[in-house]
Amino acid sequence: APRYLDLIRRRVQRDIGAPKSLTGDQLAALLDRLGEDEISGKRFTDFAAGLNGPADNRDDLMNKTRELFRWRQGIIGRSMNERK
């Protein structure tokens, strides 16, 4: 799951136009400021903590990755609406 987390982190960084020069901690702080998941209330670092460690089982892994995907979709959707 750490690879999936890195993939999503890089995609959101690109999607929002964040500088490539940000450190990992700076980027995580920026992603946290983008907002919470509308359903779970989690921020990016909450998802990162869950995906950096081992999953309990396959269902746990799928739930964690779905939550992160849903968070990304919400963030991108909100940022696209703000641009209009």
MMTF fields as JSON, N, C-alpha, C and O atoms, coordinates in Angstrom:
{
  "mmtfVersion": "1.0.0",
  "mmtfProducer": "UNKNOWN",
  "numBonds": 335,
  "numAtoms": 336,
  "numGroups": 84,
  "numChains": 1,
  "numModels": 1,
  "chainsPerModel": [1],
  "groupsPerChain": [84],
  "chainIdList": ["A"],
  "bondAtomList": [4, 2, 8, 6, 12, 10, 16, 14, 20, 18, 24, 22, 28, 26, 32, 30, 36, 34, 40, 38, 44, 42, 48, 46, 52, 50, 56, 54, 60, 58, 64, 62, 68, 66, 72, 70, 76, 74, 80, 78, 84, 82, 88, 86, 92, 90, 96, 94, 100, 98, 104, 102, 108, 106, 112, 110, 116, 114, 120, 118, 124, 122, 128, 126, 132, 130, 136, 134, 140, 138, 144, 142, 148, 146, 152, 150, 156, 154, 160, 158, 164, 162, 168, 166, 172, 170, 176, 174, 180, 178, 184, 182, 188, 186, 192, 190, 196, 194, 200, 198, 204, 202, 208, 206, 212, 210, 216, 214, 220, 218, 224, 222, 228, 226, 232, 230, 236, 234, 240, 238, 244, 242, 248, 246, 252, 250, 256, 254, 260, 258, 264, 262, 268, 266, 272, 270, 276, 274, 280, 278, 284, 282, 288, 286, 292, 290, 296, 294, 300, 298, 304, 302, 308, 306, 312, 310, 316, 314, 320, 318, 324, 322, 328, 326, 332, 330],
  "bondOrderList": [1, 1, 1, 1, 1, 1, 1, 1, 1, 1, 1, 1, 1, 1, 1, 1, 1, 1, 1, 1, 1, 1, 1, 1, 1, 1, 1, 1, 1, 1, 1, 1, 1, 1, 1, 1, 1, 1, 1, 1, 1, 1, 1, 1, 1, 1, 1, 1, 1, 1, 1, 1, 1, 1, 1, 1, 1, 1, 1, 1, 1, 1, 1, 1, 1, 1, 1, 1, 1, 1, 1, 1, 1, 1, 1, 1, 1, 1, 1, 1, 1, 1, 1],
  "groupList": [{"groupName": "ALA", "atomNameList": ["N", "CA", "C", "O"], "elementList": ["N", "C", "C", "O"], "formalChargeList": [0, 0, 0, 0], "bondAtomList": [1, 0, 2, 1, 3, 2], "bondOrderList": [1, 1, 2], "singleLetterCode": "A", "chemCompType": "L-PEPTIDE LINKING"}, {"groupName": "PRO", "atomNameList": ["N", "CA", "C", "O"], "elementList": ["N", "C", "C", "O"], "formalChargeList": [0, 0, 0, 0], "bondAtomList": [1, 0, 2, 1, 3, 2], "bondOrderList": [1, 1, 2], "singleLetterCode": "P", "chemCompType": "L-PEPTIDE LINKING"}, {"groupName": "ARG", "atomNameList": ["N", "CA", "C", "O"], "elementList": ["N", "C", "C", "O"], "formalChargeList": [0, 0, 0, 0], "bondAtomList": [1, 0, 2, 1, 3, 2], "bondOrderList": [1, 1, 2], "singleLetterCode": "R", "chemCompType": "L-PEPTIDE LINKING"}, {"groupName": "TYR", "atomNameList": ["N", "CA", "C", "O"], "elementList": ["N", "C", "C", "O"], "formalChargeList": [0, 0, 0, 0], "bondAtomList": [1, 0, 2, 1, 3, 2], "bondOrderList": [1, 1, 2], "singleLetterCode": "Y", "chemCompType": "L-PEPTIDE LINKING"}, {"groupName": "LEU", "atomNameList": ["N", "CA", "C", "O"], "elementList": ["N", "C", "C", "O"], "formalChargeList": [0, 0, 0, 0], "bondAtomList": [1, 0, 2, 1, 3, 2], "bondOrderList": [1, 1, 2], "singleLetterCode": "L", "chemCompType": "L-PEPTIDE LINKING"}, {"groupName": "ASP", "atomNameList": ["N", "CA", "C", "O"], "elementList": ["N", "C", "C", "O"], "formalChargeList": [0, 0, 0, 0], "bondAtomList": [1, 0, 2, 1, 3, 2], "bondOrderList": [1, 1, 2], "singleLetterCode": "D", "chemCompType": "L-PEPTIDE LINKING"}, {"groupName": "ILE", "atomNameList": ["N", "CA", "C", "O"], "elementList": ["N", "C", "C", "O"], "formalChargeList": [0, 0, 0, 0], "bondAtomList": [1, 0, 2, 1, 3, 2], "bondOrderList": [1, 1, 2], "singleLetterCode": "I", "chemCompType": "L-PEPTIDE LINKING"}, {"groupName": "VAL", "atomNameList": ["N", "CA", "C", "O"], "elementList": ["N", "C", "C", "O"], "formalChargeList": [0, 0, 0, 0], "bondAtomList": [1, 0, 2, 1, 3, 2], "bondOrderList": [1, 1, 2], "singleLetterCode": "V", "chemCompType": "L-PEPTIDE LINKING"}, {"groupName": "GLN", "atomNameList": ["N", "CA", "C", "O"], "elementList": ["N", "C", "C", "O"], "formalChargeList": [0, 0, 0, 0], "bondAtomList": [1, 0, 2, 1, 3, 2], "bondOrderList": [1, 1, 2], "singleLetterCode": "Q", "chemCompType": "L-PEPTIDE LINKING"}, {"groupName": "GLY", "atomNameList": ["N", "CA", "C", "O"], "elementList": ["N", "C", "C", "O"], "formalChargeList": [0, 0, 0, 0], "bondAtomList": [1, 0, 2, 1, 3, 2], "bondOrderList": [1, 1, 2], "singleLetterCode": "G", "chemCompType": "PEPTIDE LINKING"}, {"groupName": "LYS", "atomNameList": ["N", "CA", "C", "O"], "elementList": ["N", "C", "C", "O"], "formalChargeList": [0, 0, 0, 0], "bondAtomList": [1, 0, 2, 1, 3, 2], "bondOrderList": [1, 1, 2], "singleLetterCode": "K", "chemCompType": "L-PEPTIDE LINKING"}, {"groupName": "SER", "atomNameList": ["N", "CA", "C", "O"], "elementList": ["N", "C", "C", "O"], "formalChargeList": [0, 0, 0, 0], "bondAtomList": [1, 0, 2, 1, 3, 2], "bondOrderList": [1, 1, 2], "singleLetterCode": "S", "chemCompType": "L-PEPTIDE LINKING"}, {"groupName": "THR", "atomNameList": ["N", "CA", "C", "O"], "elementList": ["N", "C", "C", "O"], "formalChargeList": [0, 0, 0, 0], "bondAtomList": [1, 0, 2, 1, 3, 2], "bondOrderList": [1, 1, 2], "singleLetterCode": "T", "chemCompType": "L-PEPTIDE LINKING"}, {"groupName": "GLU", "atomNameList": ["N", "CA", "C", "O"], "elementList": ["N", "C", "C", "O"], "formalChargeList": [0, 0, 0, 0], "bondAtomList": [1, 0, 2, 1, 3, 2], "bondOrderList": [1, 1, 2], "singleLetterCode": "E", "chemCompType": "L-PEPTIDE LINKING"}, {"groupName": "PHE", "atomNameList": ["N", "CA", "C", "O"], "elementList": ["N", "C", "C", "O"], "formalChargeList": [0, 0, 0, 0], "bondAtomList": [1, 0, 2, 1, 3, 2], "bondOrderList": [1, 1, 2], "singleLetterCode": "F", "chemCompType": "L-PEPTIDE LINKING"}, {"groupName": "ASN", "atomNameList": ["N", "CA", "C", "O"], "elementList": ["N", "C", "C", "O"], "formalChargeList": [0, 0, 0, 0], "bondAtomList": [1, 0, 2, 1, 3, 2], "bondOrderList": [1, 1, 2], "singleLetterCode": "N", "chemCompType": "L-PEPTIDE LINKING"}, {"groupName": "MET", "atomNameList": ["N", "CA", "C", "O"], "elementList": ["N", "C", "C", "O"], "formalChargeList": [0, 0, 0, 0], "bondAtomList": [1, 0, 2, 1, 3, 2], "bondOrderList": [1, 1, 2], "singleLetterCode": "M", "chemCompType": "L-PEPTIDE LINKING"}, {"groupName": "TRP", "atomNameList": ["N", "CA", "C", "O"], "elementList": ["N", "C", "C", "O"], "formalChargeList": [0, 0, 0, 0], "bondAtomList": [1, 0, 2, 1, 3, 2], "bondOrderList": [1, 1, 2], "singleLetterCode": "W", "chemCompType": "L-PEPTIDE LINKING"}],
  "groupTypeList": [0, 1, 2, 3, 4, 5, 4, 6, 2, 2, 2, 7, 8, 2, 5, 6, 9, 0, 1, 10, 11, 4, 12, 9, 5, 8, 4, 0, 0, 4, 4, 5, 2, 4, 9, 13, 5, 13, 6, 11, 9, 10, 2, 14, 12, 5, 14, 0, 0, 9, 4, 15, 9, 1, 0, 5, 15, 2, 5, 5, 4, 16, 15, 10, 12, 2, 13, 4, 14, 2, 17, 2, 8, 9, 6, 6, 9, 2, 11, 16, 15, 13, 2, 10],
  "groupIdList": [1, 2, 3, 4, 5, 6, 7, 8, 9, 10, 11, 12, 13, 14, 15, 16, 17, 18, 19, 20, 21, 22, 23, 24, 25, 26, 27, 28, 29, 30, 31, 32, 33, 34, 35, 36, 37, 38, 39, 40, 41, 42, 43, 44, 45, 46, 47, 48, 49, 50, 51, 52, 53, 54, 55, 56, 57, 58, 59, 60, 61, 62, 63, 64, 65, 66, 67, 68, 69, 70, 71, 72, 73, 74, 75, 76, 77, 78, 79, 80, 81, 82, 83, 84],
  "secStructList": [7, 2, 2, 2, 2, 2, 2, 2, 2, 2, 2, 2, 2, 2, 2, 2, 6, 7, 7, 6, 6, 7, 7, 2, 2, 2, 2, 2, 2, 2, 2, 2, 2, 6, 7, 7, 7, 6, 6, 6, 7, 7, 7, 2, 2, 2, 2, 2, 2, 2, 2, 2, 1, 7, 7, 1, 1, 2, 2, 2, 2, 2, 2, 2, 2, 2, 2, 2, 2, 2, 2, 2, 2, 2, 2, 2, 2, 2, 2, 2, 2, 2, 2, 7],
  "xCoordList": [0.799, 0.0, 0.846, 0.354, 2.095, 2.896, 3.09, 3.167, 3.167, 3.312, 2.057, 2.143, 0.894, -0.365, -0.45, -0.878, -0.05, -0.036, 0.867, 0.483, 2.052, 2.964, 2.365, 2.5, 1.709, 1.073, 0.012, -0.008, -0.859, -1.918, -1.318, -1.775, -0.308, 0.354, 0.905, 0.712, 1.585, 2.155, 1.067, 1.201, -0.01, -1.104, -1.774, -2.035, -2.054, -2.689, -1.735, -2.157, -0.459, 0.542, 0.52, 0.542, 0.476, 0.418, -0.91, -0.94, -2.005, -3.341, -3.568, -4.24, -3.011, -3.223, -2.119, -2.186, -1.103, -0.018, 0.939, 1.538, 1.09, 2.02, 3.455, 3.748, 4.345, 5.743, 6.385, 6.127, 7.206, 7.91, 8.999, 9.493, 9.37, 10.454, 10.024, 10.865, 8.739, 8.271, 8.852, 8.979, 9.199, 9.631, 8.399, 7.268, 8.623, 7.506, 6.604, 5.38, 7.213, 6.422, 5.656, 4.509, 6.287, 5.61, 4.424, 3.353, 4.622, 3.538, 2.402, 1.231, 2.735, 1.697, 0.895, -0.327, 1.576, 0.877, -0.045, -1.169, 0.433, -0.39, -1.617, -2.73, -1.416, -2.528, -3.536, -4.738, -3.063, -3.984, -4.834, -6.019, -4.233, -4.972, -6.028, -6.939, -5.919, -6.916, -8.273, -9.297, -8.294, -9.57, -9.703, -8.847, -10.812, -11.133, -11.992, -12.654, -11.959, -12.888, -14.285, -14.492, -15.23, -16.581, -17.299, -18.186, -16.942, -17.629, -16.906, -17.523, -15.607, -14.874, -14.325, -14.049, -14.165, -13.58, -12.071, -11.464, -11.455, -10.004, -9.3, -9.842, -8.08, -7.206, -6.136, -6.04, -5.341, -4.347, -3.428, -3.173, -2.925, -1.986, -2.639, -1.954, -3.951, -4.653, -4.615, -4.382, -4.848, -4.785, -3.363, -3.153, -2.393, -0.992, -0.587, 0.097, -1.004, -0.664, -1.249, -0.596, -2.451, -3.083, -2.472, -2.447, -1.977, -1.44, 0.058, 0.574, 0.757, 2.189, 2.448, 3.48, 1.522, 1.671, 1.016, 0.331, 1.229, 0.604, -0.903, -1.385, -1.622, -3.076, -3.387, -2.622, -4.516, -4.928, -5.307, -5.031, -5.945, -6.366, -6.696, -6.546, -7.134, -7.422, -8.54, -8.452, -9.582, -10.69, -10.23, -10.643, -9.377, -8.836, -8.057, -8.207, -7.232, -6.451, -7.364, -7.154, -8.366, -9.291, -10.05, -10.24, -10.48, -11.195, -10.305, -10.749, -9.052, -8.126, -7.829, -7.779, -7.632, -7.338, -8.568, -8.442, -9.75, -10.982, -11.186, -11.582, -10.917, -11.057, -10.113, -10.504, -8.873, -7.909, -8.338, -8.238, -8.814, -9.293, -10.469, -10.526, -11.409, -12.573, -12.143, -12.695, -11.157, -10.633, -10.064, -10.341, -9.264, -8.669, -9.751, -9.669, -10.76, -11.841, -12.537, -12.858, -12.768, -13.406, -12.557, -13.067, -11.264, -10.347, -10.287, -10.381, -10.135, -10.044, -11.366, -11.373, -12.48, -13.79, -13.991, -14.5, -13.593, -13.729, -12.834, -13.254, -11.594, -10.677, -11.122, -10.916, -11.73, -12.223, -13.405, -13.523, -14.285, -15.434, -15.012, -15.67, -13.926, -13.45, -12.874, -12.865, -12.397, -11.768, -12.785, -12.433, -14.037, -15.055, -15.439, -16.283],
  "yCoordList": [-1.209, 0.0, 1.279, 2.319, 1.244, 2.473, 2.977, 4.186, 2.081, 2.516, 3.228, 4.236, 2.704, 3.348, 4.724, 5.687, 4.818, 6.095, 7.094, 8.247, 6.664, 7.548, 7.974, 9.13, 7.056, 7.37, 8.453, 9.432, 8.281, 9.262, 10.593, 11.649, 10.555, 11.781, 12.561, 13.773, 11.869, 12.543, 13.076, 14.168, 12.312, 12.77, 14.022, 14.965, 14.034, 15.217, 16.402, 17.526, 16.158, 17.226, 17.84, 19.062, 17.002, 17.482, 18.176, 19.252, 17.556, 18.091, 19.477, 20.308, 19.729, 21.035, 22.023, 23.187, 21.571, 22.463, 22.791, 23.866, 21.87, 22.092, 22.007, 21.202, 22.825, 22.793, 21.425, 20.769, 21.012, 19.737, 19.803, 18.771, 21.008, 21.184, 20.969, 21.011, 20.742, 20.533, 19.245, 18.238, 19.295, 18.072, 17.219, 17.677, 15.997, 15.11, 15.666, 15.588, 16.231, 16.808, 18.042, 18.245, 18.865, 20.063, 19.68, 20.281, 18.687, 18.241, 17.635, 17.897, 16.835, 16.243, 17.332, 17.233, 18.367, 19.474, 20.193, 20.557, 20.395, 21.041, 20.187, 20.705, 18.9, 18.009, 17.954, 17.846, 18.025, 18.081, 19.342, 19.308, 20.452, 21.72, 21.726, 22.554, 20.826, 20.77, 20.329, 20.618, 19.638, 19.281, 17.826, 16.99, 17.565, 16.226, 15.476, 16.071, 14.163, 13.33, 13.615, 13.665, 13.8, 14.188, 13.11, 13.428, 11.866, 10.779, 10.403, 10.344, 10.152, 9.671, 10.8, 10.59, 11.991, 13.101, 13.021, 13.809, 12.073, 11.903, 12.892, 13.331, 13.228, 14.066, 13.174, 11.986, 13.759, 12.975, 12.196, 11.015, 12.836, 12.136, 10.954, 9.997, 11.009, 9.858, 8.68, 7.539, 8.972, 7.912, 7.373, 6.164, 8.279, 7.876, 6.951, 5.951, 7.283, 6.442, 5.04, 4.051, 4.955, 3.655, 2.835, 1.606, 3.505, 2.783, 2.513, 1.671, 3.198, 2.937, 1.652, 1.008, 1.279, 0.045, -1.116, -0.929, -2.313, -3.479, -3.5, -3.09, -3.975, -4.114, -5.384, -6.348, -5.366, -6.542, -7.699, -8.861, -7.358, -8.37, -7.656, -6.439, -8.407, -7.841, -6.8, -5.753, -7.086, -6.13, -4.818, -3.739, -4.917, -3.72, -2.886, -1.666, -3.543, -2.846, -2.174, -1.015, -2.891, -2.319, -1.126, -0.126, -1.219, -0.103, 1.127, 2.246, 0.924, 2.051, 2.709, 3.936, 1.903, 2.491, 3.179, 4.211, 2.626, 3.283, 4.629, 5.599, 4.69, 5.955, 7.012, 8.163, 6.618, 7.571, 8.015, 9.196, 7.086, 7.428, 8.396, 9.373, 8.127, 8.998, 10.393, 11.396, 10.459, 11.748, 12.521, 13.709, 11.836, 12.493, 13.019, 14.157, 12.208, 12.638, 13.875, 14.803, 13.89, 15.036, 16.286, 17.372, 16.137, 17.283, 17.838, 19.051, 16.979, 17.429, 18.047, 19.066, 17.452, 18.005, 19.386, 20.281, 19.567, 20.884, 21.906, 23.04, 21.519, 22.492, 22.862, 23.995, 21.918, 22.226, 23.184, 24.082, 23.01, 23.899, 25.302, 26.273, 25.427, 26.738, 27.527, 28.757, 26.837, 27.51, 28.144, 29.027, 27.716, 28.212, 29.635, 30.208],
  "zCoordList": [0.0, 0.0, 0.0, -0.439, 0.474, 0.402, -1.032, -1.254, -1.987, -3.387, -3.874, -4.575, -3.502, -3.879, -3.231, -3.867, -1.983, -1.276, -2.0, -2.192, -2.398, -3.141, -4.474, -4.874, -5.158, -6.434, -6.258, -7.004, -5.283, -5.043, -4.604, -5.04, -3.752, -3.297, -4.492, -4.588, -5.395, -6.576, -7.5, -8.053, -7.67, -8.547, -8.001, -8.747, -6.703, -6.115, -6.182, -6.456, -5.936, -6.027, -7.424, -7.572, -8.427, -9.807, -10.091, -10.688, -9.662, -9.953, -9.365, -9.974, -8.186, -7.554, -7.89, -7.494, -8.618, -9.012, -7.886, -7.873, -6.935, -5.825, -6.34, -7.225, -5.798, -6.248, -6.02, -5.011, -6.951, -6.823, -5.76, -5.306, -5.367, -4.404, -2.951, -2.053, -2.706, -1.335, -0.755, -1.451, 0.52, 1.205, 1.483, 1.324, 1.892, 2.203, 3.294, 3.194, 4.343, 5.435, 4.982, 5.378, 4.156, 3.65, 2.769, 2.859, 1.927, 1.053, 1.876, 1.6, 2.874, 3.726, 4.433, 4.541, 4.913, 5.581, 4.601, 4.948, 3.378, 2.353, 2.035, 1.94, 1.873, 1.554, 2.701, 2.462, 3.926, 5.071, 5.03, 5.365, 4.623, 4.566, 3.465, 3.489, 2.514, 1.442, 1.961, 1.342, 3.081, 3.674, 4.035, 3.744, 4.68, 5.158, 4.146, 3.295, 4.267, 3.512, 4.042, 5.254, 3.156, 3.562, 4.366, 5.157, 4.186, 4.89, 6.187, 7.25, 6.096, 7.272, 8.141, 9.323, 7.572, 8.322, 8.444, 9.17, 7.738, 7.807, 6.891, 5.877, 7.278, 6.461, 5.828, 6.136, 4.946, 4.214, 5.149, 4.914, 6.208, 7.09, 7.805, 8.167, 8.011, 8.592, 7.623, 8.022, 6.35, 5.335, 5.219, 5.118, 5.233, 5.105, 6.249, 6.031, 7.457, 8.605, 8.446, 8.78, 7.946, 7.758, 6.64, 6.712, 5.606, 4.451, 4.549, 3.814, 5.425, 5.585, 6.353, 6.164, 7.212, 7.965, 7.246, 6.241, 7.765, 7.131, 7.367, 8.422, 6.387, 6.509, 7.298, 7.278, 7.987, 8.759, 7.845, 8.143, 6.721, 5.756, 4.442, 4.333, 3.475, 2.157, 2.216, 1.574, 2.983, 3.102, 3.731, 3.307, 4.739, 5.383, 4.371, 4.317, 3.577, 2.552, 1.534, 1.177, 1.073, 0.087, 0.66, -0.031, 1.901, 2.523, 2.648, 2.393, 3.039, 3.187, 1.844, 1.748, 0.813, -0.499, -1.081, -1.74, -0.848, -1.317, -0.641, -1.287, 0.661, 1.385, 0.821, 0.627, 0.56, 0.005, -1.388, -1.718, -2.204, -3.543, -3.458, -4.206, -2.547, -2.375, -1.91, -2.363, -1.003, -0.544, -1.734, -1.901, -2.561, -3.73, -4.662, -5.125, -4.94, -5.819, -5.252, -5.995, -3.949, -3.315, -3.4, -3.672, -3.169, -3.225, -4.639, -4.832, -5.613, -7.005, -7.432, -8.122, -7.039, -7.374, -6.79, -7.465, -5.535, -4.902, -5.571, -5.801, -5.891, -6.494, -7.907, -8.341, -8.631, -9.973, -9.894, -10.727, -8.903, -8.745, -8.342, -8.714, -7.587, -7.164, -8.331, -8.3, -9.354, -10.497, -11.428, -12.21, -11.363, -12.298, -11.994, -12.684]
}
